[in-house]
């Protein structure tokens, strides 16, 4: 059993553990990273699964879909989250569940590659070729079914703007300044609503900071961890502790 605190990492859809490869390498001296890929029909169900698998106290991070899921977990059990790291997510309700279902239908009807091409054009900065290819590789490996399940689940998100005040753990809100999916303004507003948050914006970055700017992302995370791990009870985040 590791003596380091547990950091649960939730990837953007439809990615796998490779999404956080750079951060795992950069942060493993401080934490015991665990990547969880959830595919339940709703964010609520996935959050319940995470809380059932997680230690009594833990650090939590998520990007995009994973960030929305991390918020769902933190709202449900703020007392268990020793630190929270959010990227490229939205605490509001989904603006159009019907459109989300239409995209899922396209993906499952044989248009998976077409949707990936559309996303690939905007999800990372134009010059971030390697990040784009890594995203596409993970998406293809996950397949259309994972994409549709996770995207469908993202449409079930509740409006948590009013719940952010309940999350008192040290929080890093990290955003790409050029995010085309969730604007940087959402991140700034969320950081202001959270009681103990630091906001970091990455110039020239879009929706996937861990892939696009891994060094800057990891550096910001190390600073966040230094704060989160210095707080009362922070070192009790390992599995099996009270």
N, C-alpha and C positions, 0 to 999 in steps of 0.2 A: 504494500500500500504506500503510495507516495505521500511524503510529508508536505508537499506543496499544495496550495489551495487549488480547487477545481475551477477551471474556466470552461464553461460550456459555450461552444461556438455554433451558431445556426447560419448556414449558408444562404445566399440568394438562390432563388429558384432558377432552374432545376439542377443546381450544382451539387457537388459532393465534397468530401473532405479536402480535396485538392484546392478548393477555393481559398482556404486559409493556410496553405502550405508555408508561405513566407512568414506569416505571423506565428505559426506553431514553432518554426525554427527560431524566430527572434525572441519569443516570450517563454520558452520552455524552462529557462533557468529560474523563472519567477513563479510559474503556475504549471499545473498539470492539465493541458488542454484536451478537451473531448469534443469532437465534432458529432453533432446529432443531425440526421436528415429525417424529417418527419413528413408523412404523406397522408395524414388523416383528412377526413372530409371537411373539417372546420378547424379554424385556429384554436377554438376552445378545446377541441378534442386533442389536438397536438400539444397544447399547453399542459393539459392534464397528464399526458404521457411523459412529458419532460419532467414535471414535478414528481411523478412517481419514480422516475429513474435517477433523479438528481440527489446529491447529498443534502443533509439538512440546511447547510449554508453553502453558497456557491457564487461565483462570478458569472456573468452572463453577457454574451455579445451576439449581435445579429445584424445582417445586412439585407435591405430591401424586404422581400418576403420573410426572411429570417429575422429582420428587425421588428416587423409587425408581430411576429410570433414571440420575440423576446419581450416586447411590451405587454403582450397578453399574459405572459408568465409573471412579469414583474407586478402587474396590476392585481393579479390573483393572489400573489404571495410575496408582498414587498418585504416582509420580515425575513425571508429566506435569501434574498438577493443582497450580497455584500457589495456588489459593484455592477454597474450596468453600462454597456457600450453599444450605442445605436448608430446605424449608418443607413441613409437612403430609404427611410421608412416613413410611414404616415400614421399618426395616431387617430385620424378621423375614420368615419365609416367609408366603405367603398362607394365612390360616386355613382357607379352603374353596374350592379350585379348582372343585369341582363346582357350588357356588352361583354362582361367577363365570360359568361356562359357561351356567347357567340364565338369568342376566341377559342375557348376549350373545344367547341364543336369543330371549328376549323382544324385544330391540331389533330383531333381524333379522326377526322374525315380524310386525312392524307395530306394536309397542308403544313405539316410540322416544319419541313425545310423552308417553306416560304415564310412562315412566321419567324423562324430563326434568322433568316436573311434580313427581314424588316427590323428585328430587334438589334441585330448585329450592327446595323448602320448607325444606331443612335445610343446604344447602351454604354459604350465607352467612347472616349475621345478618338477622333479620326486617326491620330498618329499612334494610338495605343494598339498596334497590330498584334503583338504577342498576347496582350490581355484579351483581345477579341477572339483570337484563335483558341485560347484556353477556355473561355466561356463557351464557345461553340462546341468544343470537344466534350466538355462535361455535359452540356445539354443533350448532345447526341447520345452519349453513353447512358444518360438517365432515361432517354426515350420519351415519346409523346405522352405515354400514360402518366409518368411522374409529373411532367409539365402540366398536364391538364388537372391532375389532382391538386397540385400545389396552387396553381393559379385559381382554380375553383375555390379552394379553401381561403385564399387571400380575399376573395369577394365577400366572405362571411365576417370580416373584421368589424368589431363594434367601435363606436365613437368613444375614445378614451381621453379626449382633450381634458375633460374635467377630472379625470383620475390621475393625471400626471403629478399632482401635488402630493399624492400618497407615496410616491417613490422618492425616498429620502437618501438612498444610497448614493455614493459618489458616482456620477454619470458622465461619460464622454459622449458627446453628440458630434460625430465626424461626418463631413459632407463634401461632395464634389461641388465646386462652385458652378460647374456647367451641367449639373444633373438635368437631363431632359425628361425623366420619369417623375421625380418628386423634387420640386424646386428647392434651392438652398434656403429660400425664405421660410419654408416649412420647418427646416432644421433649426433656424434661428428662433422661430417662435416657440418650438418645442423646448429648446434649451432655456428660454426665459421662463417657461411654465414649470420646469422641473426645479425642485428646491435646491439641488446640490449639483448643478451641471456645469461643464465646461464645453464651449463650442469651438470646433476647429473646422475651418474651411480650407480645402485643398485647391489651389488655382489650377486650371487646365484639366481638372478631373470631372468625370461624369458620375455614373450610377454605381460603379463597382470599385471603390477605393482599394480594397485589399488586393485586387488584381492589377489595377491601373497604376497605383503609386504605393507599392508594398513597403518601401523603406519609410516613407513619410507616415504611412498608416501605422506601421509597427512602432515608430518613434513616439507618436501620439499615444498609442496604447500603453507603452512603457511608463510614460508620465502619469497616465490615469491609474495604472496599477500601483505605482508608488504611493499615490494618495489613498486608493481603496484598501491597500494592504496595510496601511499604517493606522487605520481606524480601529475602534474598539471591536474586538471579536473577529477581526478580519482573518486572522490565522486559523480560525475554526472552520474554514470552508472545506477542508478535506473530508472525504467520504467517511461516514461513521462518527463524526464529531457532533457535539450538541450545538 
